[in-house]
Amino acid sequence: QAHLVESGGGSVQPGGSLRLSCATSGMIFSSYIMGWYRQDPENEREERELVADIITGGSAYYAESVKGRFTISRDNEKNMIFLQMNGLKPEDTGVYYCNGRRIGESHWGLGTQVTVSS
């Protein structure tokens, strides 16, 4: 059974940085597209927004709002992914979820809170 655990969230001032980590187990990690999504906890009806994702070979996609500020990476030996977030803005606030997906499957972690506020 796939298990994903996020860590690294917290509270920072605008312009600050955070590094999120996601540890996975119970899945053939290299066969999954791995990604980070975020959701506004005050608007649960809103769908989770894809922030960035990455395939095994390393090619990555970024939402327009985070390009140039966030960097996603994956370690296929440790079965982990990371999200380096620099230049954080208040609008980056939300719960960040780790996701692994492949045809017919999608697995989620429980999320980690990121708050950007002065």
C-alpha positions as CSV (number, residue, x, y, z in Angstrom):
1,Q,0.0,0.0,0.0
2,A,1.4,3.4,-1.1
3,H,2.3,5.7,1.8
4,L,3.4,9.3,1.3
5,V,4.5,11.6,4.1
6,E,5.2,15.3,3.7
7,S,7.4,17.4,5.9
8,G,9.1,20.8,6.0
9,G,6.2,23.2,6.1
10,G,6.0,26.1,8.4
11,S,5.6,29.9,8.7
12,V,7.8,32.4,7.0
13,Q,7.8,36.0,6.1
14,P,7.4,37.2,2.5
15,G,10.6,36.6,0.5
16,G,11.6,33.7,2.7
17,S,12.3,30.1,1.7
18,L,11.2,26.6,2.7
19,R,12.1,23.2,1.5
20,L,9.4,20.5,1.5
21,S,10.1,16.8,1.5
22,C,8.0,13.8,0.7
23,A,9.0,10.3,1.7
24,T,7.3,7.4,0.0
25,S,7.0,3.7,0.6
26,G,4.9,0.8,-0.7
27,M,5.1,1.9,-4.3
28,I,7.4,1.4,-7.3
29,F,8.6,5.0,-7.1
30,S,10.2,5.2,-10.5
31,S,6.9,4.3,-12.3
32,Y,5.1,7.4,-10.9
33,I,4.9,11.0,-11.9
34,M,5.4,12.8,-8.6
35,G,4.0,16.2,-7.8
36,W,3.2,18.9,-5.3
37,Y,-0.3,20.3,-5.1
38,R,-1.6,23.0,-2.8
39,Q,-5.0,24.0,-1.5
40,D,-6.4,26.9,0.4
41,P,-7.7,25.5,3.7
42,E,-10.3,28.2,3.9
43,N,-11.8,27.1,0.7
44,E,-12.2,23.4,0.7
45,R,-14.5,23.5,-2.3
46,E,-11.6,24.7,-4.4
47,E,-9.7,21.9,-6.2
48,R,-6.1,21.3,-5.3
49,E,-3.8,23.3,-7.6
50,L,-0.9,21.5,-9.3
51,V,2.2,23.5,-8.3
52,A,4.9,21.3,-10.0
53,D,5.4,17.7,-11.0
54,I,8.3,15.7,-12.2
55,I,8.8,12.4,-14.1
56,T,11.5,9.8,-13.5
57,G,13.8,11.3,-16.1
58,G,13.8,14.6,-14.4
59,S,11.6,16.7,-16.7
60,A,9.4,19.0,-14.7
61,Y,6.3,21.1,-15.0
62,Y,5.7,24.3,-13.0
63,A,2.6,26.3,-12.6
64,E,3.0,29.8,-14.1
65,S,2.7,31.4,-10.6
66,V,5.8,29.6,-9.2
67,K,8.1,29.5,-12.2
68,G,11.5,30.9,-11.3
69,R,10.8,30.6,-7.6
70,F,10.2,26.9,-6.9
71,T,12.3,23.9,-7.9
72,I,11.0,20.3,-7.8
73,S,13.4,17.4,-7.6
74,R,13.3,13.7,-7.0
75,D,15.7,11.1,-5.6
76,N,14.9,7.8,-7.2
77,E,17.2,5.9,-4.8
78,K,15.6,7.3,-1.6
79,N,12.1,7.3,-3.1
80,M,11.6,11.0,-2.2
81,I,10.7,14.2,-3.8
82,F,11.4,17.8,-2.7
83,L,10.1,21.3,-3.4
84,Q,12.5,24.2,-2.8
85,M,10.5,27.3,-2.4
86,N,12.2,30.7,-2.6
87,G,10.8,34.2,-2.8
88,L,7.7,33.1,-1.0
89,K,4.6,35.3,-1.3
90,P,1.4,35.5,0.8
91,E,-0.5,33.9,-2.0
92,D,1.7,30.8,-1.7
93,T,0.0,30.1,1.6
94,G,-1.9,26.8,1.8
95,V,-1.7,23.1,2.5
96,Y,0.9,21.4,0.3
97,Y,0.2,17.8,-0.7
98,C,2.5,15.2,-2.2
99,N,1.0,13.1,-5.0
100,G,2.1,10.1,-7.0
101,R,0.2,9.2,-10.0
102,R,0.2,6.7,-12.9
103,I,-2.5,5.2,-15.1
104,G,-5.3,4.1,-12.9
105,E,-3.8,5.2,-9.6
106,S,-3.3,8.4,-7.6
107,H,-1.9,8.5,-4.1
108,W,-1.8,11.4,-1.7
109,G,-0.1,12.4,1.5
110,L,-1.9,14.2,4.3
111,G,-0.3,17.5,3.6
112,T,1.9,20.1,5.3
113,Q,0.9,23.7,6.0
114,V,2.8,26.6,4.5
115,T,2.0,30.0,5.8
116,V,3.6,33.2,4.3
117,S,2.8,36.3,6.4
118,S,4.4,39.3,7.8
